[in-house]
């Protein structure tokens, strides 16, 4: 058997798995997005593009006029905004955390990384309920604030965009810390000392020396946080209480209560496109970084 046929035979099982486990469901979703919704769920096998129009537009029930789907656009905007804010807040917290761990003695770094990884050992729903216990009206934070006399009545934090931001930052923060730490651990800190020897300030050393060296980790961490935030379902469902829908909740709503499977499929593919754009940005940024460093 020729080497080409041998390689093809070895790759065949993996290709079959990818075809049926990855590409197959996507093809089904794509087909469903061009069908007509059934009266009680499911689809009718009549070709229609109404689902794709329904992603960004809606038809008036009486006049049949098309207008912007304000509810969908609001969910899109909220999802992208909160995902970007979560990535930014995770970076603000994760960067100094990774720097702290990377500058510890080598023997104690594993202990600090273990503390970062422990939340991953806990179910996502349990972690979300833990945040809920902290910020609800009768929760820990409000109880402390009232006991200290800082407020006279509970501060409404739950079921707001603030609660979603806090919850998603807590859930996805390790995904920001790990790639930044991986990049920072490889830094030759003699370069930092050289910067100080050249009378650079701490800010200049951070901006001119440390940040360019860990930029691939920052970009990777931002993508790792941004992408799952876009499709988050559990955290917005629990902390948003159905009042702060995000894309994952909107998709579930179409397949569940509204029983509009074609629109749910179209929204799912729209989310996939947004994720692909984010990944293309990451690949291009990583490629530019490699070109800049030879």
C-alpha positions in Angstrom: 0.0 0.0 0.0 1.4 3.4 -0.9 2.2 6.0 1.8 -0.7 8.2 0.6 -3.2 5.4 0.9 -1.8 4.5 4.3 -2.2 8.0 5.6 -5.7 8.2 4.1 -6.7 5.0 5.8 -5.3 6.2 9.2 -7.2 9.5 8.8 -10.5 8.0 7.7 -11.9 7.2 11.2 -11.1 10.7 12.5 -12.6 12.2 9.3 -15.8 10.1 9.7 -16.2 11.2 13.3 -15.7 14.9 12.4 -18.1 14.6 9.5 -21.0 13.0 11.6 -20.3 14.5 15.0 -19.3 18.1 14.0 -20.3 18.9 10.4 -23.4 16.7 10.4 -25.3 18.6 13.1 -24.3 22.0 11.6 -25.7 20.9 8.3 -29.0 19.9 9.9 -29.2 23.2 11.7 -28.5 25.0 8.4 -31.3 23.1 6.6 -33.7 23.8 9.4 -33.0 27.5 9.2 -34.5 27.5 5.6 -37.7 25.6 6.5 -41.1 26.6 7.8 -41.9 26.3 11.5 -44.6 23.8 12.4 -47.7 24.8 14.3 -46.7 22.9 17.5 -43.0 22.7 17.1 -40.8 20.9 14.6 -40.6 22.0 11.0 -42.6 21.8 7.8 -40.5 20.8 4.8 -41.3 23.9 2.8 -38.5 26.2 1.8 -38.6 29.6 3.5 -36.2 32.4 4.3 -38.5 33.9 6.9 -36.3 32.7 9.8 -33.3 34.6 8.5 -35.4 37.7 8.0 -36.6 37.1 11.6 -33.1 37.4 13.0 -32.9 41.1 12.4 -36.5 42.0 11.2 -40.1 41.3 12.1 -43.3 41.5 10.1 -46.3 43.5 11.4 -49.2 41.1 12.2 -51.8 43.3 10.5 -50.0 45.3 7.8 -47.3 42.8 6.9 -44.7 45.6 7.0 -41.2 44.8 7.9 -39.4 46.6 10.7 -36.3 46.0 12.8 -36.6 43.3 15.4 -35.8 45.5 18.3 -36.0 42.7 20.9 -33.5 40.6 19.0 -31.2 43.6 18.4 -31.3 44.4 22.1 -30.3 40.8 22.9 -27.5 40.9 20.4 -26.2 44.2 21.8 -26.5 43.0 25.4 -24.6 39.8 24.6 -21.8 41.4 22.7 -21.5 44.3 25.2 -21.5 42.0 28.3 -19.1 39.6 26.6 -16.6 42.5 25.8 -17.0 43.9 29.3 -16.5 40.5 30.9 -13.3 40.0 28.8 -12.1 43.4 29.8 -12.8 43.0 33.5 -11.2 39.5 33.4 -8.1 41.1 31.9 -8.0 43.8 34.5 -8.1 41.1 37.3 -6.3 38.3 35.5 -3.2 40.2 34.3 -1.9 41.2 37.8 -3.0 37.8 39.1 -0.9 36.0 36.5 2.0 38.4 37.1 1.9 37.7 40.8 2.0 34.0 40.2 4.7 34.1 37.6 7.0 36.2 40.0 6.6 33.7 42.9 9.3 31.2 43.7 9.0 28.2 41.3 8.1 25.9 44.1 5.0 27.8 45.2 3.6 28.5 41.7 1.8 25.2 41.5 0.0 25.9 44.8 -1.3 29.3 43.4 -2.3 27.7 40.1 -4.1 25.0 42.1 -6.2 27.7 43.8 -7.0 29.1 40.4 -8.1 25.7 39.0 -10.2 24.7 42.0 -13.4 26.5 40.6 -13.2 24.3 37.5 -13.7 21.3 39.7 -17.1 22.6 40.8 -20.3 22.4 38.7 -21.1 25.6 36.8 -24.6 25.8 38.3 -23.2 25.6 41.8 -20.8 28.4 41.2 -23.6 30.5 39.7 -25.8 29.9 42.7 -22.8 30.9 44.9 -22.7 34.3 43.2 -26.5 34.6 43.5 -26.2 34.0 47.3 -23.7 36.9 47.5 -25.6 39.5 45.6 -29.3 38.8 46.2 -31.3 41.2 48.4 -30.9 39.0 51.5 -27.4 37.9 50.5 -24.1 38.3 52.1 -23.1 41.7 50.5 -26.4 43.4 51.3 -26.4 42.0 54.9 -23.0 43.4 55.5 -23.8 46.8 54.0 -27.0 47.1 56.1 -25.1 46.0 59.2 -22.4 48.6 58.6 -25.1 51.3 58.1 -23.9 52.1 54.6 -27.4 51.5 53.2 -30.9 51.4 54.8 -32.4 48.9 52.3 -31.0 46.2 50.1 -29.3 47.3 46.9 -30.9 45.6 43.9 -28.0 43.8 42.2 -29.7 40.5 41.2 -31.5 40.2 37.9 -29.5 43.1 36.4 -26.7 43.4 33.8 -24.4 44.0 36.8 -25.2 40.5 38.2 -24.5 39.0 34.8 -21.2 40.8 34.5 -20.1 39.7 38.0 -21.3 36.1 37.5 -19.6 35.6 34.1 -16.4 37.3 35.2 -16.2 34.9 38.2 -17.0 31.9 36.0 -14.6 32.6 33.1 -11.8 34.4 35.0 -9.5 31.3 35.0 -9.7 31.2 31.2 -8.0 34.6 31.2 -5.4 33.9 33.9 -4.1 30.6 32.4 -2.9 31.7 29.0 -1.5 35.0 30.3 0.4 33.0 33.0 1.7 30.6 30.3 3.1 33.6 28.3 4.4 35.4 31.4 6.2 32.4 32.8 8.4 32.4 29.7 9.5 36.0 30.1 13.2 36.6 30.8 12.8 39.0 33.7 16.4 40.2 33.1 14.7 42.3 30.4 12.6 43.9 33.1 15.6 44.7 35.2 17.3 46.1 32.1 14.4 48.5 31.7 14.7 49.7 35.2 18.5 50.1 34.7 17.6 52.4 31.8 15.5 54.6 34.2 12.2 53.4 32.8 9.2 53.8 35.1 7.0 50.9 36.2 4.4 52.0 33.7 6.9 52.2 30.9 8.3 48.7 31.7 4.8 47.3 31.7 3.9 49.0 28.5 7.1 48.6 26.5 8.6 45.3 27.9 6.1 43.1 29.7 2.9 43.6 27.7 4.4 43.1 24.2 5.9 39.8 25.4 2.6 38.5 26.9 0.3 39.9 24.2 -0.4 36.5 22.6 -1.6 35.2 26.0 -3.7 38.3 26.4 -5.4 37.8 23.0 -5.9 34.1 23.6 -7.4 34.8 27.1 -9.7 37.4 25.7 -11.0 35.1 23.0 -11.4 32.2 25.5 -13.5 34.5 27.7 -15.4 36.3 24.9 -16.5 33.3 22.9 -18.2 31.3 25.8 -19.8 34.5 27.1 -21.6 35.0 23.9 -23.3 31.7 24.1 -23.7 31.6 27.9 -27.0 30.1 29.0 -26.8 29.0 32.7 -25.4 32.2 34.2 -27.7 34.6 32.4 -30.7 32.3 33.1 -30.0 32.1 36.9 -28.7 35.6 37.6 -30.8 37.4 35.0 -34.0 35.7 36.1 -35.5 35.8 32.6 -35.2 39.6 32.5 -31.8 39.9 31.0 -31.8 37.6 28.0 -28.6 36.8 26.1 -28.2 34.9 22.8 -28.1 31.5 24.4 -31.3 32.2 26.3 -33.0 33.6 23.1 -32.0 30.5 21.1 -33.4 28.2 23.9 -36.6 30.3 23.9 -37.2 29.7 20.2 -36.7 25.9 20.5 -38.6 25.7 23.7 -41.6 27.9 24.5 -42.0 29.7 21.1 -41.5 26.4 19.2 -40.0 28.3 16.2 -37.2 25.9 15.3 -36.1 27.6 12.0 -35.6 30.9 13.8 -33.7 29.2 16.6 -31.5 27.5 14.0 -30.9 30.8 12.2 -30.0 32.5 15.5 -27.6 29.6 16.3 -25.8 30.1 13.0 -25.7 33.8 13.6 -24.0 33.1 16.9 -21.6 30.8 15.1 -20.7 33.5 12.6 -19.9 36.0 15.4 -17.7 33.4 17.1 -15.9 32.7 13.8 -15.2 36.4 13.4 -13.7 36.5 16.9 -11.5 33.5 16.1 -10.4 35.0 12.8 -9.4 38.2 14.7 -7.4 36.0 17.1 -5.6 34.1 14.3 -4.7 37.3 12.6 -3.5 38.9 15.8 -1.4 35.9 16.6 0.0 35.8 13.1 0.9 39.4 13.2 2.6 38.9 16.5 4.7 36.0 15.2 5.7 38.1 12.1 6.7 41.0 14.3 9.0 38.7 16.3 10.4 36.9 13.3 
